[in-house]
Amino acid sequence: MSYYKHHVFFCTNQRDDGARCCGASGGQAMRDYAKKKIKALDLNGEGKCRINSAGCMDRCSEGPVLVVYPEGTWYTFVDEQDIDEIIERHLQHGQIVERLKI
Amino acid sequence: MSYYKHHVFFCTNQRDDGARCCGASGGQAMRDYAKKKIKALDLNGEGKCRINSAGCMDRCSEGPVLVVYPEGTWYTFVDEQDIDEIIERHLQHGQIVERLKI
């Protein structure tokens, strides 16, 4: 069994050249929001969920992106409502959020 | 199918308080080494492998750690020889390196 039921990686990469990049396009802010929310919902920890920041995952043009493992589901997102939906539907109920899937 | 056949996350976290932490215990250096080696072996890219840095994955006492998804296999490591073995046996041949598994 997986150490974390859902291990979520947000690209929080920031590029020095000012090019479009997940971190500056909401990746960092939404990772911070998700981490706080997962803790508030008591979903954080072994056997449950882990929210992680990650470096560039090389899907920049589709960003900002996150990936949920072990499922390997990739999402893009705009705002806190999108993150709420991913948490509630995917992390809590195991359903893919098709409208945000890439 | 998974976007990356093997998506590898190295904890490269550095703690300000000087406490034991993956990044300073080889996580950063071995991530850089693995990234270079994967490129040299032409294993990098969609359908193949991706080497990523990640923030704290909360297994500090077992660190330095990396995790390979979608398998969800966690490893600890000491030096380049350990990384070579993980790349050759796990990433190239799909075999678990039991001696480094946590």
N, CA and C atoms of all chains as a GROMACS GRO file, in nm:
protein
  612
    1MET      N    1   0.084  -0.120   0.000
    1MET     CA    2   0.000   0.000   0.000
    1MET      C    3   0.087   0.125   0.000
    2SER      N    4   0.040   0.226  -0.061
    2SER     CA    5   0.114   0.352  -0.072
    2SER      C    6   0.128   0.417   0.067
    3TYR      N    7   0.244   0.475   0.092
    3TYR     CA    8   0.267   0.543   0.220
    3TYR      C    9   0.164   0.656   0.240
    4TYR      N   10   0.143   0.732   0.134
    4TYR     CA   11   0.033   0.831   0.134
    4TYR      C   12  -0.075   0.782   0.038
    5LYS      N   13  -0.199   0.788   0.081
    5LYS     CA   14  -0.309   0.748  -0.007
    5LYS      C   15  -0.311   0.838  -0.131
    6HIS      N   16  -0.292   0.966  -0.108
    6HIS     CA   17  -0.281   1.062  -0.219
    6HIS      C   18  -0.162   1.153  -0.190
    7HIS      N   19  -0.065   1.151  -0.279
    7HIS     CA   20   0.053   1.238  -0.264
    7HIS      C   21   0.048   1.341  -0.377
    8VAL      N   22   0.030   1.466  -0.337
    8VAL     CA   23   0.001   1.573  -0.432
    8VAL      C   24   0.123   1.663  -0.447
    9PHE      N   25   0.167   1.682  -0.570
    9PHE     CA   26   0.281   1.770  -0.597
    9PHE      C   27   0.236   1.888  -0.680
   10PHE      N   28   0.254   2.006  -0.625
   10PHE     CA   29   0.229   2.131  -0.698
   10PHE      C   30   0.362   2.179  -0.755
   11CYS      N   31   0.364   2.213  -0.884
   11CYS     CA   32   0.481   2.282  -0.935
   11CYS      C   33   0.482   2.422  -0.876
   12THR      N   34   0.589   2.455  -0.804
   12THR     CA   35   0.602   2.590  -0.748
   12THR      C   36   0.728   2.658  -0.804
   13ASN      N   37   0.768   2.609  -0.920
   13ASN     CA   38   0.890   2.663  -0.981
   13ASN      C   39   0.875   2.811  -1.019
   14GLN      N   40   0.980   2.888  -0.995
   14GLN     CA   41   0.986   3.029  -1.033
   14GLN      C   42   1.103   3.044  -1.128
   15ARG      N   43   1.079   3.101  -1.243
   15ARG     CA   44   1.190   3.122  -1.336
   15ARG      C   45   1.244   3.263  -1.328
   16ASP      N   46   1.376   3.271  -1.336
   16ASP     CA   47   1.442   3.401  -1.322
   16ASP      C   48   1.415   3.493  -1.440
   17ASP      N   49   1.388   3.434  -1.556
   17ASP     CA   50   1.375   3.515  -1.677
   17ASP      C   51   1.235   3.574  -1.695
   18GLY      N   52   1.148   3.550  -1.595
   18GLY     CA   53   1.014   3.609  -1.601
   18GLY      C   54   0.919   3.537  -1.694
   19ALA      N   55   0.963   3.425  -1.752
   19ALA     CA   56   0.875   3.349  -1.842
   19ALA      C   57   0.760   3.288  -1.764
   20ARG      N   58   0.652   3.256  -1.835
   20ARG     CA   59   0.536   3.193  -1.773
   20ARG      C   60   0.581   3.069  -1.697
   21CYS      N   61   0.537   3.059  -1.573
   21CYS     CA   62   0.585   2.951  -1.489
   21CYS      C   63   0.482   2.922  -1.382
   22CYS      N   64   0.467   2.794  -1.346
   22CYS     CA   65   0.360   2.755  -1.253
   22CYS      C   66   0.365   2.831  -1.120
   23GLY      N   67   0.484   2.846  -1.063
   23GLY     CA   68   0.495   2.905  -0.930
   23GLY      C   69   0.434   3.042  -0.922
   24ALA      N   70   0.464   3.125  -1.021
   24ALA     CA   71   0.414   3.262  -1.022
   24ALA      C   72   0.272   3.272  -1.074
   25SER      N   73   0.223   3.165  -1.138
   25SER     CA   74   0.088   3.166  -1.194
   25SER      C   75  -0.014   3.104  -1.099
   26GLY      N   76   0.019   3.098  -0.973
   26GLY     CA   77  -0.076   3.045  -0.875
   26GLY      C   78  -0.030   2.916  -0.809
   27GLY      N   79   0.073   2.852  -0.863
   27GLY     CA   80   0.119   2.725  -0.807
   27GLY      C   81   0.158   2.736  -0.660
   28GLN      N   82   0.236   2.839  -0.630
   28GLN     CA   83   0.281   2.855  -0.491
   28GLN      C   84   0.164   2.890  -0.398
   29ALA      N   85   0.083   2.984  -0.439
   29ALA     CA   86  -0.030   3.028  -0.355
   29ALA      C   87  -0.130   2.914  -0.335
   30MET      N   88  -0.158   2.840  -0.440
   30MET     CA   89  -0.256   2.732  -0.429
   30MET      C   90  -0.202   2.613  -0.351
   31ARG      N   91  -0.072   2.590  -0.360
   31ARG     CA   92  -0.009   2.486  -0.277
   31ARG      C   93  -0.023   2.523  -0.129
   32ASP      N   94   0.002   2.649  -0.097
   32ASP     CA   95  -0.010   2.693   0.043
   32ASP      C   96  -0.155   2.679   0.091
   33TYR      N   97  -0.247   2.716   0.004
   33TYR     CA   98  -0.389   2.706   0.038
   33TYR      C   99  -0.428   2.559   0.060
   34ALA      N  100  -0.386   2.471  -0.031
   34ALA     CA  101  -0.421   2.328  -0.020
   34ALA      C  102  -0.364   2.267   0.107
   35LYS      N  103  -0.240   2.303   0.139
   35LYS     CA  104  -0.173   2.247   0.257
   35LYS      C  105  -0.250   2.284   0.384
   36LYS      N  106  -0.293   2.409   0.390
   36LYS     CA  107  -0.368   2.456   0.506
   36LYS      C  108  -0.503   2.386   0.515
   37LYS      N  109  -0.566   2.372   0.401
   37LYS     CA  110  -0.701   2.312   0.399
   37LYS      C  111  -0.697   2.163   0.435
   38ILE      N  112  -0.597   2.093   0.384
   38ILE     CA  113  -0.582   1.949   0.413
   38ILE      C  114  -0.559   1.927   0.563
   39LYS      N  115  -0.483   2.017   0.623
   39LYS     CA  116  -0.461   2.008   0.768
   39LYS      C  117  -0.591   2.035   0.844
   40ALA      N  118  -0.662   2.137   0.801
   40ALA     CA  119  -0.788   2.173   0.868
   40ALA      C  120  -0.889   2.060   0.860
   41LEU      N  121  -0.885   1.986   0.751
   41LEU     CA  122  -0.978   1.874   0.732
   41LEU      C  123  -0.927   1.744   0.795
   42ASP      N  124  -0.810   1.751   0.858
   42ASP     CA  125  -0.746   1.634   0.919
   42ASP      C  126  -0.722   1.522   0.816
   43LEU      N  127  -0.683   1.564   0.698
   43LEU     CA  128  -0.652   1.467   0.592
   43LEU      C  129  -0.502   1.449   0.576
   44ASN      N  130  -0.423   1.518   0.658
   44ASN     CA  131  -0.278   1.520   0.642
   44ASN      C  132  -0.210   1.405   0.717
   45GLY      N  133  -0.119   1.334   0.650
   45GLY     CA  134  -0.036   1.238   0.722
   45GLY      C  135  -0.031   1.101   0.657
   46GLU      N  136   0.047   1.013   0.720
   46GLU     CA  137   0.066   0.877   0.668
   46GLU      C  138  -0.068   0.806   0.653
   47GLY      N  139  -0.085   0.740   0.539
   47GLY     CA  140  -0.211   0.670   0.511
   47GLY      C  141  -0.320   0.762   0.461
   48LYS      N  142  -0.292   0.893   0.465
   48LYS     CA  143  -0.389   0.992   0.418
   48LYS      C  144  -0.325   1.073   0.304
   49CYS      N  145  -0.319   1.203   0.318
   49CYS     CA  146  -0.269   1.287   0.208
   49CYS      C  147  -0.142   1.361   0.247
   50ARG      N  148  -0.068   1.399   0.147
   50ARG     CA  149   0.046   1.488   0.166
   50ARG      C  150   0.048   1.587   0.051
   51ILE      N  151   0.057   1.714   0.086
   51ILE     CA  152   0.067   1.820  -0.014
   51ILE      C  153   0.212   1.863  -0.022
   52ASN      N  154   0.271   1.856  -0.138
   52ASN     CA  155   0.412   1.891  -0.155
   52ASN      C  156   0.433   1.998  -0.262
   53SER      N  157   0.535   2.076  -0.241
   53SER     CA  158   0.582   2.161  -0.350
   53SER      C  159   0.686   2.080  -0.429
   54ALA      N  160   0.698   2.114  -0.556
   54ALA     CA  161   0.796   2.046  -0.641
   54ALA      C  162   0.855   2.146  -0.738
   55GLY      N  163   0.970   2.109  -0.791
   55GLY     CA  164   1.031   2.190  -0.896
   55GLY      C  165   0.956   2.170  -1.027
   56CYS      N  166   1.009   2.226  -1.133
   56CYS     CA  167   0.945   2.220  -1.264
   56CYS      C  168   0.917   2.076  -1.306
   57MET      N  169   0.792   2.048  -1.340
   57MET     CA  170   0.756   1.912  -1.382
   57MET      C  171   0.741   1.902  -1.533
   58ASP      N  172   0.788   2.009  -1.600
   58ASP     CA  173   0.801   2.010  -1.746
   58ASP      C  174   0.668   1.999  -1.822
   59ARG      N  175   0.563   2.057  -1.763
   59ARG     CA  176   0.437   2.069  -1.837
   59ARG      C  177   0.393   2.217  -1.830
   60CYS      N  178   0.492   2.303  -1.848
   60CYS     CA  179   0.476   2.447  -1.827
   60CYS      C  180   0.361   2.507  -1.907
   61SER      N  181   0.347   2.466  -2.033
   61SER     CA  182   0.248   2.530  -2.120
   61SER      C  183   0.106   2.497  -2.076
   62GLU      N  184   0.090   2.393  -1.995
   62GLU     CA  185  -0.041   2.356  -1.945
   62GLU      C  186  -0.064   2.406  -1.804
   63GLY      N  187   0.033   2.479  -1.749
   63GLY     CA  188   0.033   2.517  -1.609
   63GLY      C  189  -0.059   2.631  -1.574
   64PRO      N  190  -0.076   2.655  -1.444
   64PRO     CA  191  -0.011   2.583  -1.335
   64PRO      C  192  -0.062   2.440  -1.322
   65VAL      N  193   0.027   2.349  -1.286
   65VAL     CA  194  -0.010   2.208  -1.278
   65VAL      C  195   0.018   2.150  -1.139
   66LEU      N  196  -0.059   2.046  -1.111
   66LEU     CA  197  -0.031   1.959  -0.996
   66LEU      C  198  -0.053   1.817  -1.045
   67VAL      N  199   0.008   1.722  -0.973
   67VAL     CA  200  -0.014   1.581  -1.006
   67VAL      C  201  -0.045   1.507  -0.876
   68VAL      N  202  -0.141   1.416  -0.884
   68VAL     CA  203  -0.180   1.334  -0.769
   68VAL      C  204  -0.130   1.192  -0.794
   69TYR      N  205  -0.045   1.142  -0.705
   69TYR     CA  206   0.002   1.004  -0.713
   69TYR      C  207  -0.053   0.925  -0.596
   70PRO      N  208  -0.064   0.792  -0.604
   70PRO     CA  209  -0.012   0.707  -0.712
   70PRO      C  210  -0.099   0.701  -0.837
   71GLU      N  211  -0.212   0.770  -0.839
   71GLU     CA  212  -0.300   0.762  -0.956
   71GLU      C  213  -0.236   0.820  -1.081
   72GLY      N  214  -0.150   0.921  -1.063
   72GLY     CA  215  -0.090   0.988  -1.178
   72GLY      C  216  -0.190   1.076  -1.252
   73THR      N  217  -0.276   1.142  -1.176
   73THR     CA  218  -0.374   1.233  -1.236
   73THR      C  219  -0.320   1.375  -1.233
   74TRP      N  220  -0.316   1.438  -1.350
   74TRP     CA  221  -0.263   1.575  -1.362
   74TRP      C  222  -0.379   1.673  -1.373
   75TYR      N  223  -0.367   1.784  -1.301
   75TYR     CA  224  -0.469   1.888  -1.306
   75TYR      C  225  -0.405   2.023  -1.332
   76THR      N  226  -0.485   2.112  -1.392
   76THR     CA  227  -0.453   2.254  -1.389
   76THR      C  228  -0.562   2.321  -1.306
   77PHE      N  229  -0.539   2.444  -1.268
   77PHE     CA  230  -0.631   2.512  -1.176
   77PHE      C  231  -0.612   2.661  -1.187
   78VAL      N  232  -0.714   2.734  -1.144
   78VAL     CA  233  -0.706   2.879  -1.147
   78VAL      C  234  -0.712   2.938  -1.006
   79ASP      N  235  -0.809   2.891  -0.928
   79ASP     CA  236  -0.833   2.958  -0.800
   79ASP      C  237  -0.867   2.859  -0.689
   80GLU      N  238  -0.899   2.914  -0.573
   80GLU     CA  239  -0.927   2.830  -0.456
   80GLU      C  240  -1.047   2.739  -0.477
   81GLN      N  241  -1.142   2.784  -0.557
   81GLN     CA  242  -1.258   2.699  -0.585
   81GLN      C  243  -1.216   2.571  -0.658
   82ASP      N  244  -1.123   2.585  -0.750
   82ASP     CA  245  -1.072   2.466  -0.821
   82ASP      C  246  -1.003   2.370  -0.723
   83ILE      N  247  -0.923   2.427  -0.634
   83ILE     CA  248  -0.852   2.344  -0.536
   83ILE      C  249  -0.952   2.276  -0.442
   84ASP      N  250  -1.054   2.353  -0.400
   84ASP     CA  251  -1.158   2.294  -0.314
   84ASP      C  252  -1.222   2.173  -0.383
   85GLU      N  253  -1.247   2.188  -0.512
   85GLU     CA  254  -1.314   2.080  -0.585
   85GLU      C  255  -1.223   1.956  -0.596
   86ILE      N  256  -1.094   1.978  -0.620
   86ILE     CA  257  -1.000   1.866  -0.627
   86ILE      C  258  -0.990   1.797  -0.491
   87ILE      N  259  -0.985   1.876  -0.385
   87ILE     CA  260  -0.976   1.816  -0.251
   87ILE      C  261  -1.104   1.738  -0.219
   88GLU      N  262  -1.218   1.801  -0.241
   88GLU     CA  263  -1.344   1.736  -0.202
   88GLU      C  264  -1.374   1.614  -0.288
   89ARG      N  265  -1.362   1.631  -0.418
   89ARG     CA  266  -1.402   1.520  -0.505
   89ARG      C  267  -1.292   1.414  -0.518
   90HIS      N  268  -1.171   1.456  -0.545
   90HIS     CA  269  -1.066   1.356  -0.568
   90HIS      C  270  -1.006   1.303  -0.437
   91LEU      N  271  -0.957   1.392  -0.353
   91LEU     CA  272  -0.885   1.345  -0.233
   91LEU      C  273  -0.979   1.285  -0.129
   92GLN      N  274  -1.098   1.339  -0.120
   92GLN     CA  275  -1.191   1.285  -0.021
   92GLN      C  276  -1.278   1.171  -0.075
   93HIS      N  277  -1.314   1.176  -0.204
   93HIS     CA  278  -1.408   1.078  -0.256
   93HIS      C  279  -1.356   0.996  -0.374
   94GLY      N  280  -1.230   1.017  -0.410
   94GLY     CA  281  -1.169   0.931  -0.512
   94GLY      C  282  -1.223   0.949  -0.653
   95GLN      N  283  -1.288   1.064  -0.678
   95GLN     CA  284  -1.342   1.089  -0.812
   95GLN      C  285  -1.251   1.185  -0.889
   96ILE      N  286  -1.232   1.156  -1.016
   96ILE     CA  287  -1.152   1.246  -1.100
   96ILE      C  288  -1.235   1.371  -1.133
   97VAL      N  289  -1.171   1.487  -1.125
   97VAL     CA  290  -1.238   1.612  -1.163
   97VAL      C  291  -1.206   1.636  -1.310
   98GLU      N  292  -1.294   1.588  -1.394
   98GLU     CA  293  -1.266   1.586  -1.539
   98GLU      C  294  -1.242   1.725  -1.597
   99ARG      N  295  -1.315   1.824  -1.548
   99ARG     CA  296  -1.303   1.957  -1.611
   99ARG      C  297  -1.166   2.022  -1.586
  100LEU      N  298  -1.093   1.974  -1.487
  100LEU     CA  299  -0.961   2.031  -1.457
  100LEU      C  300  -0.846   1.940  -1.497
  101LYS      N  301  -0.880   1.822  -1.543
  101LYS     CA  302  -0.778   1.723  -1.576
  101LYS      C  303  -0.704   1.762  -1.706
  102ILE      N  304  -0.576   1.739  -1.708
  102ILE     CA  305  -0.502   1.764  -1.832
  102ILE      C  306  -0.442   1.632  -1.882
  103MET      N  307  -0.240   0.550  -1.902
  103MET     CA  308  -0.097   0.535  -1.878
  103MET      C  309  -0.041   0.661  -1.813
  104SER      N  310   0.056   0.644  -1.733
  104SER     CA  311   0.119   0.754  -1.662
  104SER      C  312   0.195   0.845  -1.760
  105TYR      N  313   0.188   0.975  -1.737
  105TYR     CA  314   0.259   1.071  -1.824
  105TYR      C  315   0.409   1.041  -1.823
  106TYR      N  316   0.461   1.017  -1.704
  106TYR     CA  317   0.599   0.969  -1.692
  106TYR      C  318   0.595   0.823  -1.646
  107LYS      N  319   0.674   0.739  -1.709
  107LYS     CA  320   0.678   0.599  -1.666
  107LYS      C  321   0.728   0.590  -1.521
  108HIS      N  322   0.829   0.669  -1.491
  108HIS     CA  323   0.879   0.679  -1.354
  108HIS      C  324   0.899   0.828  -1.321
  109HIS      N  325   0.828   0.876  -1.222
  109HIS     CA  326   0.842   1.015  -1.179
  109HIS      C  327   0.905   1.013  -1.040
  110VAL      N  328   1.028   1.065  -1.035
  110VAL     CA  329   1.111   1.052  -0.915
  110VAL      C  330   1.120   1.186  -0.843
  111PHE      N  331   1.085   1.186  -0.716
  111PHE     CA  332   1.093   1.308  -0.635
  111PHE      C  333   1.197   1.291  -0.525
  112PHE      N  334   1.297   1.377  -0.529
  112PHE     CA  335   1.398   1.382  -0.422
  112PHE      C  336   1.357   1.492  -0.325
  113CYS      N  337   1.356   1.462  -0.196
  113CYS     CA  338   1.341   1.571  -0.099
  113CYS      C  339   1.469   1.652  -0.102
  114THR      N  340   1.456   1.781  -0.132
  114THR     CA  341   1.574   1.870  -0.131
  114THR      C  342   1.553   1.981  -0.029
  115ASN      N  343   1.467   1.954   0.067
  115ASN     CA  344   1.435   2.055   0.168
  115ASN      C  345   1.556   2.092   0.253
  116GLN      N  346   1.568   2.219   0.282
  116GLN     CA  347   1.674   2.270   0.370
  116GLN      C  348   1.606   2.339   0.488
  117ARG      N  349   1.640   2.303   0.606
  117ARG     CA  350   1.580   2.367   0.722
  117ARG      C  351   1.670   2.477   0.777
  118ASP      N  352   1.606   2.586   0.816
  118ASP     CA  353   1.682   2.702   0.864
  118ASP      C  354   1.747   2.676   0.999
  119ASP      N  355   1.688   2.586   1.077
  119ASP     CA  356   1.737   2.565   1.213
  119ASP      C  357   1.856   2.469   1.221
  120GLY      N  358   1.902   2.422   1.105
  120GLY     CA  359   2.019   2.335   1.105
  120GLY      C  360   1.989   2.191   1.142
  121ALA      N  361   1.861   2.158   1.163
  121ALA     CA  362   1.825   2.021   1.198
  121ALA      C  363   1.852   1.928   1.080
  122ARG      N  364   1.864   1.799   1.110
  122ARG     CA  365   1.886   1.699   1.006
  122ARG      C  366   1.777   1.711   0.901
  123CYS      N  367   1.819   1.715   0.776
  123CYS     CA  368   1.722   1.740   0.671
  123CYS      C  369   1.776   1.681   0.540
  124CYS      N  370   1.686   1.629   0.458
  124CYS     CA  371   1.729   1.558   0.337
  124CYS      C  372   1.819   1.641   0.246
  125GLY      N  373   1.780   1.767   0.225
  125GLY     CA  374   1.851   1.850   0.127
  125GLY      C  375   1.999   1.862   0.157
  126ALA      N  376   2.031   1.885   0.283
  126ALA     CA  377   2.170   1.902   0.324
  126ALA      C  378   2.241   1.769   0.344
  127SER      N  379   2.165   1.661   0.353
  127SER     CA  380   2.224   1.528   0.376
  127SER      C  381   2.245   1.452   0.246
  128GLY      N  382   2.248   1.521   0.136
  128GLY     CA  383   2.275   1.456   0.008
  128GLY      C  384   2.159   1.464  -0.090
  129GLY      N  385   2.042   1.502  -0.042
  129GLY     CA  386   1.924   1.506  -0.130
  129GLY      C  387   1.943   1.596  -0.251
  130GLN      N  388   1.995   1.716  -0.225
  130GLN     CA  389   2.014   1.811  -0.335
  130GLN      C  390   2.124   1.762  -0.431
  131ALA      N  391   2.235   1.720  -0.376
  131ALA     CA  392   2.347   1.677  -0.460
  131ALA      C  393   2.310   1.553  -0.541
  132MET      N  394   2.240   1.459  -0.479
  132MET     CA  395   2.206   1.336  -0.550
  132MET      C  396   2.094   1.359  -0.652
  133ARG      N  397   2.006   1.454  -0.624
  133ARG     CA  398   1.904   1.491  -0.724
  133ARG      C  399   1.972   1.548  -0.848
  134ASP      N  400   2.071   1.635  -0.827
  134ASP     CA  401   2.143   1.695  -0.940
  134ASP      C  402   2.218   1.587  -1.019
  135TYR      N  403   2.278   1.494  -0.946
  135TYR     CA  404   2.350   1.384  -1.010
  135TYR      C  405   2.255   1.298  -1.092
  136ALA      N  406   2.141   1.262  -1.033
  136ALA     CA  407   2.043   1.176  -1.102
  136ALA      C  408   1.990   1.244  -1.227
  137LYS      N  409   1.963   1.373  -1.217
  137LYS     CA  410   1.907   1.448  -1.330
  137LYS      C  411   2.004   1.446  -1.449
  138LYS      N  412   2.130   1.467  -1.418
  138LYS     CA  413   2.233   1.467  -1.522
  138LYS      C  414   2.247   1.328  -1.584
  139LYS      N  415   2.245   1.228  -1.499
  139LYS     CA  416   2.265   1.091  -1.547
  139LYS      C  417   2.147   1.043  -1.633
  140ILE      N  418   2.025   1.078  -1.592
  140ILE     CA  419   1.905   1.040  -1.666
  140ILE      C  420   1.907   1.103  -1.806
  141LYS      N  421   1.954   1.227  -1.811
  141LYS     CA  422   1.966   1.294  -1.942
  141LYS      C  423   2.072   1.226  -2.028
  142ALA      N  424   2.185   1.194  -1.967
  142ALA     CA  425   2.294   1.129  -2.042
  142ALA      C  426   2.252   0.994  -2.096
  143LEU      N  427   2.164   0.926  -2.024
  143LEU     CA  428   2.116   0.794  -2.067
  143LEU      C  429   1.995   0.805  -2.161
  144ASP      N  430   1.955   0.928  -2.192
  144ASP     CA  431   1.837   0.953  -2.276
  144ASP      C  432   1.710   0.888  -2.218
  145LEU      N  433   1.699   0.895  -2.087
  145LEU     CA  434   1.580   0.840  -2.020
  145LEU      C  435   1.482   0.951  -1.981
  146ASN      N  436   1.516   1.075  -2.014
  146ASN     CA  437   1.439   1.190  -1.967
  146ASN      C  438   1.325   1.226  -2.062
  147GLY      N  439   1.206   1.246  -2.010
  147GLY     CA  440   1.098   1.298  -2.093
  147GLY      C  441   0.968   1.220  -2.083
  148GLU      N  442   0.867   1.271  -2.154
  148GLU     CA  443   0.734   1.210  -2.152
  148GLU      C  444   0.741   1.064  -2.192
  149GLY      N  445   0.672   0.979  -2.117
  149GLY     CA  446   0.673   0.835  -2.144
  149GLY      C  447   0.795   0.766  -2.088
  150LYS      N  448   0.890   0.848  -2.039
  150LYS     CA  449   1.012   0.792  -1.981
  150LYS      C  450   1.023   0.837  -1.835
  151CYS      N  451   1.130   0.903  -1.798
  151CYS     CA  452   1.149   0.941  -1.657
  151CYS      C  453   1.154   1.092  -1.640
  152ARG      N  454   1.125   1.133  -1.519
  152ARG     CA  455   1.144   1.272  -1.481
  152ARG      C  456   1.201   1.274  -1.340
  153ILE      N  457   1.310   1.349  -1.323
  153ILE     CA  458   1.371   1.366  -1.191
  153ILE      C  459   1.329   1.502  -1.137
  154ASN      N  460   1.268   1.504  -1.021
  154ASN     CA  461   1.219   1.630  -0.963
  154ASN      C  462   1.274   1.653  -0.823
  155SER      N  463   1.289   1.780  -0.791
  155SER     CA  464   1.312   1.815  -0.652
  155SER      C  465   1.176   1.837  -0.587
  156ALA      N  466   1.169   1.816  -0.458
  156ALA     CA  467   1.044   1.836  -0.385
  156ALA      C  468   1.075   1.892  -0.248
  157GLY      N  469   0.975   1.954  -0.188
  157GLY     CA  470   0.988   2.001  -0.050
  157GLY      C  471   0.983   1.882   0.044
  158CYS      N  472   0.979   1.910   0.172
  158CYS     CA  473   0.980   1.806   0.276
  158CYS      C  474   0.866   1.707   0.256
  159MET      N  475   0.900   1.579   0.249
  159MET     CA  476   0.798   1.475   0.229
  159MET      C  477   0.765   1.405   0.360
  160ASP      N  478   0.815   1.463   0.469
  160ASP     CA  479   0.779   1.422   0.605
  160ASP      C  480   0.824   1.280   0.642
  161ARG      N  481   0.937   1.240   0.589
  161ARG     CA  482   0.999   1.114   0.633
  161ARG      C  483   1.144   1.143   0.672
  162CYS      N  484   1.162   1.255   0.739
  162CYS     CA  485   1.293   1.311   0.770
  162CYS      C  486   1.385   1.213   0.841
  163SER      N  487   1.332   1.139   0.937
  163SER     CA  488   1.417   1.052   1.018
  163SER      C  489   1.473   0.936   0.936
  164GLU      N  490   1.413   0.909   0.821
  164GLU     CA  491   1.461   0.801   0.734
  164GLU      C  492   1.544   0.857   0.619
  165GLY      N  493   1.565   0.987   0.617
  165GLY     CA  494   1.626   1.053   0.504
  165GLY      C  495   1.776   1.038   0.495
  166PRO      N  496   1.832   1.083   0.382
  166PRO     CA  497   1.761   1.146   0.270
  166PRO      C  498   1.673   1.045   0.195
  167VAL      N  499   1.559   1.095   0.149
  167VAL     CA  500   1.464   1.007   0.082
  167VAL      C  501   1.432   1.055  -0.060
  168LEU      N  502   1.391   0.957  -0.140
  168LEU     CA  503   1.328   0.985  -0.268
  168LEU      C  504   1.212   0.889  -0.282
  169VAL      N  505   1.117   0.924  -0.368
  169VAL     CA  506   1.005   0.834  -0.395
  169VAL      C  507   0.986   0.824  -0.546
  170VAL      N  508   0.959   0.703  -0.591
  170VAL     CA  509   0.936   0.678  -0.734
  170VAL      C  510   0.788   0.649  -0.753
  171TYR      N  511   0.721   0.731  -0.834
  171TYR     CA  512   0.580   0.709  -0.868
  171TYR      C  513   0.568   0.672  -1.014
  172PRO      N  514   0.461   0.601  -1.057
  172PRO     CA  515   0.342   0.570  -0.979
  172PRO      C  516   0.355   0.450  -0.886
  173GLU      N  517   0.472   0.384  -0.882
  173GLU     CA  518   0.486   0.266  -0.797
  173GLU      C  519   0.473   0.299  -0.649
  174GLY      N  520   0.517   0.422  -0.611
  174GLY     CA  521   0.517   0.456  -0.470
  174GLY      C  522   0.626   0.385  -0.391
  175THR      N  523   0.741   0.368  -0.454
  175THR     CA  524   0.855   0.303  -0.387
  175THR      C  525   0.946   0.410  -0.326
  176TRP      N  526   0.971   0.399  -0.198
  176TRP     CA  527   1.054   0.496  -0.126
  176TRP      C  528   1.194   0.438  -0.104
  177TYR      N  529   1.293   0.522  -0.127
  177TYR     CA  530   1.432   0.480  -0.106
  177TYR      C  531   1.506   0.582  -0.020
  178THR      N  532   1.606   0.531   0.050
  178THR     CA  533   1.707   0.620   0.106
  178THR      C  534   1.837   0.588   0.032
  179PHE      N  535   1.936   0.672   0.046
  179PHE     CA  536   2.059   0.659  -0.032
  179PHE      C  537   2.170   0.735   0.036
  180VAL      N  538   2.293   0.697   0.002
  180VAL     CA  539   2.409   0.765   0.060
  180VAL      C  540   2.490   0.836  -0.047
  181ASP      N  541   2.517   0.765  -0.157
  181ASP     CA  542   2.612   0.821  -0.252
  181ASP      C  543   2.572   0.791  -0.398
  182GLU      N  544   2.658   0.829  -0.489
  182GLU     CA  545   2.628   0.814  -0.632
  182GLU      C  546   2.610   0.667  -0.671
  183GLN      N  547   2.680   0.579  -0.602
  183GLN     CA  548   2.665   0.435  -0.632
  183GLN      C  549   2.522   0.388  -0.604
  184ASP      N  550   2.464   0.440  -0.495
  184ASP     CA  551   2.325   0.405  -0.463
  184ASP      C  552   2.231   0.457  -0.572
  185ILE      N  553   2.256   0.579  -0.615
  185ILE     CA  554   2.171   0.638  -0.720
  185ILE      C  555   2.187   0.560  -0.851
  186ASP      N  556   2.311   0.524  -0.883
  186ASP     CA  557   2.335   0.444  -1.004
  186ASP      C  558   2.254   0.314  -0.999
  187GLU      N  559   2.251   0.253  -0.882
  187GLU     CA  560   2.181   0.125  -0.868
  187GLU      C  561   2.030   0.144  -0.885
  188ILE      N  562   1.976   0.250  -0.828
  188ILE     CA  563   1.832   0.279  -0.841
  188ILE      C  564   1.798   0.306  -0.988
  189ILE      N  565   1.884   0.383  -1.055
  189ILE     CA  566   1.859   0.414  -1.196
  189ILE      C  567   1.866   0.287  -1.280
  190GLU      N  568   1.974   0.210  -1.261
  190GLU     CA  569   1.994   0.093  -1.347
  190GLU      C  570   1.892  -0.016  -1.320
  191ARG      N  571   1.872  -0.045  -1.194
  191ARG     CA  572   1.782  -0.158  -1.164
  191ARG      C  573   1.635  -0.117  -1.167
  192HIS      N  574   1.600  -0.009  -1.102
  192HIS     CA  575   1.458   0.027  -1.095
  192HIS      C  576   1.410   0.101  -1.221
  193LEU      N  577   1.477   0.211  -1.254
  193LEU     CA  578   1.425   0.294  -1.365
  193LEU      C  579   1.447   0.228  -1.501
  194GLN      N  580   1.556   0.156  -1.516
  194GLN     CA  581   1.581   0.093  -1.646
  194GLN      C  582   1.521  -0.048  -1.656
  195HIS      N  583   1.515  -0.122  -1.544
  195HIS     CA  584   1.470  -0.261  -1.552
  195HIS      C  585   1.350  -0.295  -1.464
  196GLY      N  586   1.295  -0.196  -1.397
  196GLY     CA  587   1.172  -0.219  -1.322
  196GLY      C  588   1.184  -0.308  -1.199
  197GLN      N  589   1.308  -0.322  -1.150
  197GLN     CA  590   1.328  -0.405  -1.031
  197GLN      C  591   1.344  -0.317  -0.907
  198ILE      N  592   1.284  -0.358  -0.796
  198ILE     CA  593   1.299  -0.285  -0.671
  198ILE      C  594   1.439  -0.312  -0.613
  199VAL      N  595   1.504  -0.206  -0.565
  199VAL     CA  596   1.635  -0.221  -0.499
  199VAL      C  597   1.608  -0.240  -0.349
  200GLU      N  598   1.594  -0.364  -0.309
  200GLU     CA  599   1.547  -0.394  -0.173
  200GLU      C  600   1.638  -0.336  -0.065
  201ARG      N  601   1.768  -0.335  -0.089
  201ARG     CA  602   1.860  -0.291   0.017
  201ARG      C  603   1.847  -0.142   0.048
  202LEU      N  604   1.789  -0.065  -0.043
  202LEU     CA  605   1.775   0.079  -0.020
  202LEU      C  606   1.629   0.120   0.008
  203LYS      N  607   1.542   0.024  -0.003
  203LYS     CA  608   1.398   0.054   0.014
  203LYS      C  609   1.366   0.085   0.161
  204ILE      N  610   1.277   0.180   0.182
  204ILE     CA  611   1.233   0.208   0.320
  204ILE      C  612   1.083   0.184   0.330
   0.00000   0.00000   0.00000
